[in-house]
Amino acid sequence: MAAQTFSARAIARGLLALCCATAGAGAHALQPLNDATLSSVTGGDGLNFDLSGFSLSGDARYTYYAPAPSTASATIANPALSRSDDAANAFGDPYHVEVVKGASGMADVINFMNPLNANGAKVWQAAFDWGVNANGLAFDGGAMVFKDAVFYGGGTQWTTPRSGEGIAFGISLRTDIGNILLRPRGRDDITQAEPATVAEQMNIRGVHIGAVDSTGTFLGAPWRIADATTQPGVFNAVTDAAGNPRLHVGIDWPDASGAALGGLKVDNISFRSDVTGNLDLGSSRIGSMQIQYVDIKVRP
């Protein structure tokens, strides 16, 4: 795919000109708008939106089938997704999408930025069922539940790679997740982390991810895992020496500024089982970590 350049102002001009042309039968011919006029109408480049009262649920099913002659498959099904809102500030802290000029000689970058969510009032809940069928064995993996997930700023970037085909990306993340629950016998009550009716589960409680300083102290800011300008990630398809196609996911080496420092803290990891008994592994922490380079090729 050849590199392409996106221009937010060009898009804005086109939309506004179209609105002028269709406003009424007496509208004049299309006229270019200067920057002062555009600023007075749009307030700047970008698009803001929010998800007040958002929820999704149903019996949708996604199944990946391995290429023939294999009959293996993997399935994700019955998704549930919802977000609680900040009632005192319903639309004052939106998602933001903008197109910004890329570095010299590079394509423009699409930024998708999360709400800052400073008070942590925007909280996500999610669950899905999963299973695999391979080598003559059909395995029902049960359910994955993500309870009370809070994202503070951060977001993703999308552009074209510096070389080759595919999609280049950046991602930054600061999050607190109340519980990540693996329930092999079904999802049960996803509003509770430890319902009495769940006989077996793994509970990863209190997951915290964000930027840290050289001492491992959390800075209250997103961890820049990849950056479209200084350390881009890439999604593309590559062919190995034998001519076999591979799905490729990678993160490039950082530039002179270096890879950002991130931290991971887990308050508690525990297992509940009516067969083997309960087990508490306590807390876990990675004080400081960097992603210098990633190169993953997946065989279809």
C-alpha positions in Angstrom: 0.0 0.0 0.0 1.5 3.3 -1.0 1.7 6.0 1.7 -1.1 8.4 1.7 -1.5 11.8 3.4 -4.7 12.7 5.3 -5.6 16.4 5.8 -8.1 17.3 8.5 -8.5 20.8 7.1 -9.2 19.4 3.6 -11.8 17.1 5.0 -13.4 20.0 7.0 -13.4 22.2 3.9 -15.2 19.5 1.9 -17.9 18.9 4.5 -18.5 22.6 5.1 -18.7 23.3 1.4 -21.1 20.5 1.0 -23.3 21.8 3.8 -23.3 25.3 2.1 -24.3 23.8 -1.2 -27.2 21.8 0.2 -28.5 24.4 2.6 -31.2 25.5 0.1 -32.2 26.0 -3.5 -30.9 29.6 -3.4 -27.3 28.6 -2.3 -24.5 30.1 -4.3 -21.8 28.0 -6.1 -19.2 26.2 -4.0 -16.7 28.6 -2.5 -13.4 27.9 -0.7 -13.4 28.8 3.0 -10.4 30.5 4.6 -8.8 29.4 7.9 -10.5 32.1 9.9 -14.0 31.0 8.7 -13.2 27.3 9.3 -12.0 28.1 12.9 -15.1 30.1 13.7 -17.3 27.1 12.5 -15.4 24.1 13.8 -13.3 25.4 16.7 -10.3 23.5 15.3 -9.6 20.1 13.8 -10.9 16.9 15.1 -14.1 15.2 16.2 -15.4 14.7 19.8 -17.9 12.1 20.8 -19.0 10.3 23.9 -20.7 7.0 24.8 -23.2 8.0 27.5 -25.4 5.1 28.5 -23.5 2.7 26.2 -24.2 -1.1 26.5 -23.9 -4.1 24.2 -25.0 -7.7 24.6 -26.2 -10.6 22.6 -25.5 -14.0 21.2 -23.0 -12.9 18.5 -20.3 -15.5 17.7 -16.9 -15.1 16.0 -15.2 -18.3 14.9 -11.7 -18.6 13.3 -11.2 -21.7 11.2 -7.7 -22.8 10.4 -7.0 -23.4 6.7 -7.7 -26.8 5.2 -6.8 -29.6 5.7 -7.0 -28.7 9.4 -10.4 -28.6 11.0 -9.3 -26.6 14.0 -11.2 -23.6 15.1 -11.4 -21.0 17.9 -14.5 -19.2 19.0 -15.4 -16.0 21.0 -19.1 -15.7 21.7 -21.9 -13.9 23.7 -20.2 -10.6 24.2 -21.3 -8.2 26.9 -19.9 -4.6 27.2 -21.1 -1.6 29.1 -19.9 1.7 30.6 -21.1 3.7 33.5 -20.9 7.5 33.2 -19.9 10.6 35.0 -23.4 12.0 35.6 -22.0 15.4 36.7 -20.0 15.8 33.4 -21.9 13.7 30.9 -20.3 15.2 27.7 -17.5 17.4 29.0 -14.8 14.8 28.8 -15.2 13.0 25.4 -13.3 10.8 23.1 -11.3 12.8 20.6 -10.3 11.9 17.0 -8.0 14.2 15.1 -5.6 14.1 12.1 -2.2 15.7 12.7 0.7 16.3 10.4 3.3 13.6 10.4 7.0 14.0 10.7 9.0 15.4 7.7 8.4 13.1 4.7 5.9 10.9 6.6 2.2 10.4 6.2 -0.2 12.2 8.6 -1.3 10.5 11.8 -4.8 9.7 13.0 -5.0 10.2 16.8 -7.8 8.4 18.8 -7.6 9.8 22.4 -9.5 8.4 25.4 -11.3 10.7 27.9 -9.0 11.9 30.6 -11.4 10.5 33.2 -9.5 12.2 36.1 -12.1 11.2 38.7 -12.4 7.6 37.5 -16.2 7.8 37.1 -16.2 6.3 33.6 -16.1 2.5 34.3 -16.2 -0.4 31.8 -17.6 -3.9 32.3 -17.0 -6.7 29.8 -17.4 -10.4 29.4 -17.3 -13.1 26.7 -17.3 -16.9 26.3 -14.6 -18.8 24.5 -13.6 -22.2 23.3 -11.4 -24.2 20.9 -11.8 -27.3 18.7 -8.6 -28.9 17.7 -7.0 -32.4 17.3 -10.4 -34.0 17.9 -11.0 -32.2 21.2 -13.7 -29.7 21.6 -12.9 -27.5 24.7 -15.3 -25.1 26.3 -13.0 -22.6 28.0 -15.8 -20.9 29.9 -15.9 -17.1 30.3 -13.6 -14.2 30.7 -14.9 -11.3 32.7 -13.3 -7.8 33.1 -14.9 -6.0 36.0 -14.5 -2.2 36.8 -12.0 -1.3 34.1 -11.0 2.4 34.2 -8.9 4.1 31.5 -7.3 7.4 32.2 -6.4 9.2 28.9 -4.0 7.5 26.5 -5.2 6.1 23.2 -4.0 4.9 19.8 -2.4 6.4 16.7 -2.8 5.1 13.1 -0.8 5.9 10.0 1.1 4.2 7.1 4.5 2.5 7.8 7.8 4.1 7.0 8.5 1.3 4.5 6.5 -1.6 3.2 2.8 -2.3 3.4 0.4 -2.6 6.3 -0.7 -0.3 9.1 1.6 1.5 11.5 0.3 2.2 15.0 1.1 3.8 18.4 -0.6 3.0 21.7 -0.5 4.5 25.2 -2.2 3.1 28.2 -3.0 4.0 31.8 -5.6 1.7 33.4 -6.9 0.3 36.6 -8.9 -3.0 36.4 -10.8 -4.1 39.4 -10.9 -7.8 38.5 -9.9 -10.1 35.6 -11.9 -13.3 36.1 -11.5 -16.6 34.3 -14.5 -18.8 35.0 -14.2 -22.2 33.3 -17.7 -23.3 34.2 -19.5 -20.2 32.8 -19.7 -16.5 33.5 -22.3 -16.7 36.4 -22.9 -13.2 38.0 -20.6 -10.8 36.3 -21.5 -7.9 38.7 -19.7 -9.6 41.5 -16.1 -10.7 41.8 -16.6 -13.5 44.3 -20.2 -14.7 44.1 -21.0 -17.8 46.3 -22.4 -19.6 43.3 -19.1 -19.7 41.4 -17.4 -23.0 42.2 -14.2 -22.4 40.2 -12.4 -19.3 39.0 -9.1 -17.5 38.8 -9.3 -13.9 40.1 -6.6 -11.3 39.2 -7.6 -8.4 41.4 -6.4 -4.9 41.1 -4.4 -4.6 37.9 -2.6 -1.2 37.4 -0.7 -0.2 34.3 0.9 3.2 33.6 4.1 5.2 33.1 6.7 5.1 35.8 10.0 6.9 36.5 13.4 5.4 36.9 12.6 4.4 40.5 9.4 2.5 39.5 7.1 5.1 40.9 3.8 5.5 39.0 3.6 8.9 37.4 -0.2 9.1 36.9 0.3 9.2 33.1 -0.2 6.7 30.3 2.6 4.4 29.4 3.7 4.9 25.7 4.0 1.3 24.6 4.5 2.3 20.9 4.6 5.6 19.2 3.8 6.3 15.6 6.7 8.7 15.3 9.5 7.6 17.6 8.8 3.9 18.0 6.1 2.7 15.6 4.2 -0.6 15.8 3.1 -2.4 12.6 0.4 -4.8 11.5 1.0 -6.4 8.1 1.4 -9.7 6.2 4.8 -11.0 5.3 6.2 -14.0 3.4 8.9 -16.2 4.9 11.8 -17.7 2.9 9.7 -20.7 1.9 7.0 -18.5 0.5 4.5 -19.1 3.3 2.3 -16.1 4.3 2.5 -14.9 7.9 0.5 -12.4 9.9 3.1 -10.0 11.4 2.8 -7.8 14.5 5.8 -5.8 15.5 7.2 -2.8 17.4 10.3 -1.1 16.0 13.4 -0.1 17.9 13.1 3.4 19.5 14.8 6.5 18.2 17.4 8.4 20.3 14.7 9.4 22.9 14.6 5.8 24.0 11.7 3.5 24.9 9.2 4.7 27.6 9.2 3.1 31.0 6.0 1.4 32.2 5.0 -0.4 35.4 2.6 -3.2 36.2 1.1 -3.9 39.6 -1.3 -6.7 40.6 -2.9 -6.5 44.0 -3.7 -10.2 44.3 -3.9 -13.4 42.4 -6.2 -16.2 43.7 -7.8 -19.4 42.6 -11.1 -20.9 43.9 -11.9 -24.6 43.2 -14.3 -27.0 44.8 -12.1 -29.8 43.5 -8.5 -28.8 44.4 -9.2 -26.2 47.0 -8.5 -22.5 47.2 -5.1 -20.9 46.6 -3.9 -17.3 47.3 -0.7 -16.3 45.5 -0.6 -12.8 46.9 0.5 -9.7 44.9 2.9 -9.2 42.0 4.7 -6.2 40.6 7.0 -5.3 37.7 8.5 -2.0 38.9 9.8 -0.9 35.6 9.8 -2.3 32.1 10.5 -1.2 28.5 9.5 -2.6 25.1 12.6 -2.3 23.0 11.6 -4.5 20.0 8.8 -6.9 19.1 8.7 -9.2 16.1 5.9 -11.8 16.1 4.9 -13.8 13.0 1.7 -15.9 13.3 1.2 -18.9 11.0 -2.4 -19.1 9.6 
